């Protein structure tokens, strides 16, 4: 009986083992046969065509989706790249329905998605750069902070920012990172470790009531740079309230104002911003800085959640500095992936 389950009729009416790929061939015949001479190919699939048009409009006009109800606009922008997964689904359904109308309509969201994100599919990273920086939300509940510290230190970063560092774990991180970094400072729950001297260390007020952002001047062999470390308030997706991000948005505005007033020309921002570059609520920051991943990375560089990264909410942004490469680092005991970048400080040439 078990053997018969794997038998199929052969061309001469007998039975034999089903040949590899025969199911795929049958599916292909089903998808592509019967199109010629069928006038209904233009009348079928109207609903699929409308869905494709709606998908294209959502991606094209995402900035016009209102945030008044549950911050729906920001929620859409956070996961905007993933809307592209609907394109092959609509394509397959259009083939199954044998609808020429649907297939033509599917071209619209495909073109829009490629226009928005096609550039991220290419490798823009270079081999240059005179400074490597990294940032990592280490997770306050990290079961092995010492191992996490050693892991990110082994990346070779010259400057390392850590977020969500509980006061109880600060000595652990200081001890583990001391052999690599001579200079460090911790402000509230964020910290900065550097191979080069640091001065003018101060908290940055992001309107929280407690300290989750800092700024320092780092004196590198190529001159001074202002380095900001920030951990924006968390956002939540709630059934009754939607995408709750009001406090994050307020803090982003405050951080953007602080960076705008920065006197040094060369600025690097490292941190967990709890938002993507597409999220309009971070405009106060993103409008004046470049993402190293967008400028010199490969792929989307998703960093959260570490178990199955779906969004890049951990950011490295620069101003007056040229990104050369950007990437994610190996997973640690945190629920975020560390991210790193190499930048060129001397932009005169």
C-alpha positions as CSV (number, residue, x, y, z in Angstrom):
1,X,0.0,0.0,0.0
2,X,2.8,2.4,0.9
3,X,4.5,1.8,-2.4
4,X,1.3,2.6,-4.4
5,X,1.1,6.0,-2.9
6,X,4.2,6.9,-5.0
7,X,3.0,5.4,-8.2
8,X,1.5,7.2,-11.2
9,X,0.3,6.2,-14.6
10,X,2.9,6.1,-17.3
11,X,2.4,7.0,-21.0
12,X,1.6,3.4,-21.9
13,X,-1.1,3.0,-19.2
14,X,1.1,1.2,-16.7
15,X,2.3,2.4,-13.4
16,X,5.7,3.5,-12.2
17,X,7.4,5.8,-9.9
18,X,6.5,9.5,-10.5
19,X,9.4,11.2,-12.2
20,X,11.2,14.1,-10.4
21,X,9.8,17.4,-11.6
22,X,6.6,16.0,-13.0
23,X,4.5,17.9,-10.5
24,X,6.3,21.1,-11.5
25,X,5.7,20.4,-15.2
26,X,2.0,19.8,-14.5
27,X,1.8,23.1,-12.6
28,X,3.6,25.0,-15.4
29,X,1.2,23.5,-18.0
30,X,-1.7,24.6,-15.8
31,X,-0.4,28.1,-15.5
32,X,0.6,28.7,-19.2
33,X,-1.8,26.6,-21.2
34,X,-5.2,27.8,-22.5
35,X,-4.4,31.5,-22.8
36,X,-4.5,31.8,-26.6
37,X,-7.9,32.3,-28.1
38,X,-9.6,32.9,-24.7
39,X,-11.3,36.3,-24.7
40,X,-11.9,36.1,-20.9
41,X,-8.2,36.6,-20.1
42,X,-9.0,40.4,-20.1
43,X,-12.2,40.1,-18.1
44,X,-11.0,37.8,-15.3
45,X,-9.0,38.9,-12.4
46,X,-10.4,42.4,-11.9
47,X,-10.3,42.1,-8.1
48,X,-6.6,41.0,-8.3
49,X,-5.9,44.0,-10.6
50,X,-7.6,46.4,-8.1
51,X,-5.5,44.9,-5.2
52,X,-2.3,45.4,-7.2
53,X,-3.3,49.0,-7.9
54,X,-4.0,49.5,-4.1
55,X,-0.7,48.0,-3.2
56,X,1.1,50.3,-5.6
57,X,-0.7,53.4,-4.2
58,X,0.1,52.5,-0.6
59,X,3.8,52.2,-1.4
60,X,3.9,55.2,-3.7
61,X,1.8,57.5,-1.3
62,X,2.9,56.1,2.0
63,X,3.9,59.5,3.3
64,X,0.3,60.7,2.9
65,X,-1.1,57.9,5.2
66,X,-2.3,59.7,8.3
67,X,-0.8,59.2,11.7
68,X,-3.9,60.5,13.4
69,X,-5.3,57.0,13.9
70,X,-2.9,54.6,15.6
71,X,0.1,56.1,13.8
72,X,-0.8,54.0,10.8
73,X,1.5,55.9,8.6
74,X,4.6,55.2,10.7
75,X,3.6,51.6,11.1
76,X,3.3,51.2,7.3
77,X,6.7,52.9,6.8
78,X,8.4,50.7,9.4
79,X,7.6,47.6,7.4
80,X,7.3,49.2,4.0
81,X,9.9,46.9,2.2
82,X,7.9,43.8,3.2
83,X,4.9,45.0,1.1
84,X,7.0,43.8,-1.8
85,X,6.2,40.2,-0.8
86,X,2.7,40.7,-2.0
87,X,3.9,41.2,-5.6
88,X,4.9,37.5,-6.3
89,X,1.7,36.4,-4.6
90,X,-0.5,38.5,-6.9
91,X,1.6,37.4,-9.8
92,X,1.0,33.7,-9.0
93,X,-2.8,34.3,-8.5
94,X,-2.9,36.2,-11.8
95,X,-1.4,33.2,-13.5
96,X,-3.7,30.8,-11.8
97,X,-6.7,32.9,-12.9
98,X,-5.3,33.2,-16.4
99,X,-5.9,37.0,-16.2
100,X,-3.9,39.2,-18.5
101,X,-5.5,42.2,-16.8
102,X,-4.1,41.2,-13.4
103,X,-0.7,40.4,-14.7
104,X,-0.4,43.8,-16.3
105,X,-1.6,45.5,-13.1
106,X,1.0,43.6,-11.0
107,X,3.7,45.5,-12.9
108,X,2.7,48.7,-11.1
109,X,3.6,47.7,-7.5
110,X,6.7,45.8,-8.8
111,X,7.9,49.0,-10.5
112,X,7.1,51.2,-7.4
113,X,8.9,48.7,-5.1
114,X,12.0,48.6,-7.3
115,X,12.0,52.4,-7.5
116,X,11.9,52.6,-3.6
117,X,14.2,49.8,-2.7
118,X,15.9,48.5,-5.8
119,X,19.1,50.4,-4.9
120,X,19.4,48.5,-1.7
121,X,19.7,45.2,-3.6
122,X,23.1,46.1,-5.0
123,X,26.3,46.0,-3.0
124,X,27.5,49.6,-2.5
125,X,30.2,48.9,0.0
126,X,33.8,49.8,-0.5
127,X,37.1,48.8,1.0
128,X,38.2,52.2,2.2
129,X,37.6,54.2,5.3
130,X,39.7,55.5,8.2
131,X,37.4,54.8,11.1
132,X,35.2,51.9,12.0
133,X,32.2,52.5,14.3
134,X,29.6,50.1,15.7
135,X,26.5,50.2,17.8
136,X,24.5,47.6,19.7
137,X,21.4,47.5,21.9
138,X,22.7,44.9,24.3
139,X,19.3,44.3,25.9
140,X,18.9,44.9,29.7
141,X,18.1,41.3,30.2
142,X,21.1,40.0,28.3
143,X,22.1,36.6,30.0
144,X,25.8,37.0,29.2
145,X,26.8,40.7,28.9
146,X,30.6,39.8,29.1
147,X,30.3,37.5,26.1
148,X,28.3,40.2,24.2
149,X,31.0,42.8,25.0
150,X,33.8,40.5,23.8
151,X,31.9,39.7,20.6
152,X,31.4,43.4,19.6
153,X,34.9,44.3,20.6
154,X,36.3,41.6,18.3
155,X,34.7,43.4,15.4
156,X,37.6,45.8,15.3
157,X,35.5,48.9,15.8
158,X,37.4,52.0,16.8
159,X,34.3,53.5,18.4
160,X,31.6,51.4,20.0
161,X,28.2,52.6,21.3
162,X,26.1,50.5,23.6
163,X,22.4,51.0,24.5
164,X,20.1,49.6,27.1
165,X,23.0,49.1,29.6
166,X,21.5,48.6,33.1
167,X,23.5,50.1,35.9
168,X,24.1,46.6,37.4
169,X,25.8,45.5,34.2
170,X,28.0,48.6,33.7
171,X,31.0,47.1,35.6
172,X,30.8,43.9,33.5
173,X,30.9,45.8,30.2
174,X,33.7,48.1,31.5
175,X,35.9,45.1,32.5
176,X,35.3,43.2,29.3
177,X,35.9,46.2,27.0
178,X,38.9,47.7,28.9
179,X,41.6,45.7,27.0
180,X,40.3,47.1,23.7
181,X,39.2,50.6,24.6
182,X,41.2,53.0,26.7
183,X,38.5,55.6,26.9
184,X,34.8,55.3,27.7
185,X,31.9,57.1,29.3
186,X,28.4,55.9,30.4
187,X,25.5,58.3,30.7
188,X,22.3,56.8,32.1
189,X,21.7,53.6,30.1
190,X,23.9,54.4,27.1
191,X,27.7,54.2,26.8
192,X,30.5,55.1,24.4
193,X,33.8,53.2,24.2
194,X,36.7,54.6,22.1
195,X,40.3,53.8,21.2
196,X,40.8,57.6,20.9
197,X,40.5,60.3,23.6
198,X,37.1,61.6,24.4
199,X,36.2,65.0,25.8
200,X,33.1,67.2,26.3
201,X,31.0,64.2,27.4
202,X,27.5,65.3,28.3
203,X,23.9,64.0,28.4
204,X,21.5,65.0,25.6
205,X,18.1,65.9,26.7
206,X,15.6,63.9,24.7
207,X,12.6,64.9,26.8
208,X,12.3,61.6,28.7
209,X,13.0,62.6,32.3
210,X,15.9,60.2,32.5
211,X,19.1,59.9,30.5
212,X,19.2,57.8,27.3
213,X,21.3,59.9,25.0
214,X,24.8,61.4,25.1
215,X,27.3,63.3,23.1
216,X,31.1,63.3,23.1
217,X,34.0,64.8,21.1
218,X,36.3,62.1,19.9
219,X,39.8,63.1,18.9
220,X,40.9,60.8,16.0
221,X,44.1,60.9,14.0
222,X,42.1,62.7,11.3
223,X,40.7,65.3,13.7
224,X,37.8,65.8,16.0
225,X,34.3,64.4,15.5
226,X,31.1,64.7,17.4
227,X,29.6,61.3,18.4
228,X,26.1,61.0,19.6
229,X,24.6,57.9,21.2
230,X,20.9,57.6,21.5
231,X,18.2,55.1,22.5
232,X,14.8,56.3,21.5
233,X,11.8,55.3,23.6
234,X,10.2,52.0,22.5
235,X,7.2,51.7,20.3
236,X,4.4,49.2,20.6
237,X,1.7,47.8,18.3
238,X,-1.5,47.5,20.3
239,X,-4.9,46.4,19.1
240,X,-6.7,49.2,20.9
241,X,-4.2,51.9,20.2
242,X,-2.4,51.0,17.0
243,X,1.3,52.0,16.7
244,X,2.0,53.9,19.9
245,X,5.0,56.1,19.3
246,X,4.2,59.5,20.6
247,X,7.1,59.6,23.2
248,X,9.5,58.2,20.6
249,X,8.5,61.0,18.2
250,X,9.0,63.7,20.8
251,X,12.4,62.4,21.6
252,X,13.4,62.2,18.0
253,X,12.5,65.9,17.6
254,X,14.7,66.8,20.6
255,X,17.6,64.7,19.3
256,X,17.3,66.3,15.9
257,X,17.4,69.8,17.4
258,X,20.5,68.9,19.4
259,X,22.3,67.6,16.3
260,X,21.2,70.7,14.3
261,X,23.0,72.9,16.9
262,X,26.2,70.8,16.9
263,X,29.2,73.1,16.2
264,X,31.5,70.4,14.8
265,X,31.1,69.7,11.1
266,X,31.7,66.0,11.3
267,X,29.0,64.2,13.2
268,X,28.2,60.5,13.8
269,X,25.0,59.2,15.4
270,X,25.0,55.7,16.8
271,X,22.0,54.1,18.4
272,X,18.7,52.3,18.6
273,X,16.2,54.8,17.2
274,X,13.3,52.4,17.3
275,X,12.4,53.5,13.8
276,X,13.5,53.0,10.2
277,X,14.8,55.6,7.7
278,X,11.4,55.5,6.0
279,X,9.6,56.5,9.2
280,X,8.5,60.2,8.8
281,X,8.5,60.6,12.6
282,X,12.3,60.5,12.5
283,X,12.5,63.3,10.0
284,X,14.1,65.7,12.5
285,X,17.1,63.4,12.5
286,X,17.1,61.7,9.1
287,X,16.6,65.0,7.1
288,X,20.0,66.2,8.2
289,X,22.0,63.0,8.2
290,X,22.9,60.0,5.9
291,X,22.3,56.4,6.7
292,X,25.6,54.4,6.2
293,X,23.5,51.4,5.2
294,X,21.6,53.3,2.6
295,X,24.7,54.9,1.2
296,X,27.3,52.2,1.4
297,X,25.6,48.9,2.6
298,X,24.5,45.7,0.9
299,X,20.8,44.8,1.3
300,X,18.5,46.2,3.9
301,X,20.7,45.5,6.9
302,X,17.7,44.5,9.1
303,X,18.8,44.4,12.8
304,X,15.6,43.6,14.8
305,X,14.5,41.1,16.0
306,X,17.7,39.2,16.0
307,X,16.0,35.8,15.7
308,X,14.4,36.9,12.4
309,X,15.4,40.5,11.5
310,X,12.5,42.4,9.9
311,X,13.5,46.1,10.3
312,X,16.6,48.2,10.7
313,X,15.8,50.2,13.8
314,X,19.5,50.3,14.9
315,X,21.1,53.1,13.0
316,X,24.5,54.6,12.1
317,X,24.0,58.1,10.5
318,X,26.6,60.6,9.5
319,X,27.0,64.2,8.5
320,X,30.2,65.7,7.1
321,X,31.6,62.1,6.9
322,X,31.7,59.8,3.9
323,X,30.3,56.3,4.4
324,X,32.4,53.5,2.8
325,X,30.7,50.3,4.0
326,X,28.0,49.2,6.4
327,X,26.9,45.8,7.7
328,X,25.4,43.8,10.5
329,X,27.6,41.9,13.0
330,X,27.0,38.4,14.3
331,X,24.2,37.8,16.8
332,X,24.9,38.1,20.5
333,X,22.8,37.4,23.6
334,X,20.7,40.5,22.7
335,X,17.4,40.6,20.8
336,X,19.1,43.1,18.4
337,X,21.9,42.6,16.0
338,X,24.9,44.9,16.3
339,X,25.5,47.1,13.2
340,X,28.8,48.5,12.0
341,X,30.2,50.9,9.4
342,X,33.5,52.2,8.0
343,X,33.6,55.9,7.2
344,X,36.1,58.2,5.6
345,X,36.8,61.3,7.8
346,X,39.0,63.1,5.3
347,X,36.6,64.1,2.6
348,X,38.8,66.8,1.1
349,X,40.1,64.6,-1.7
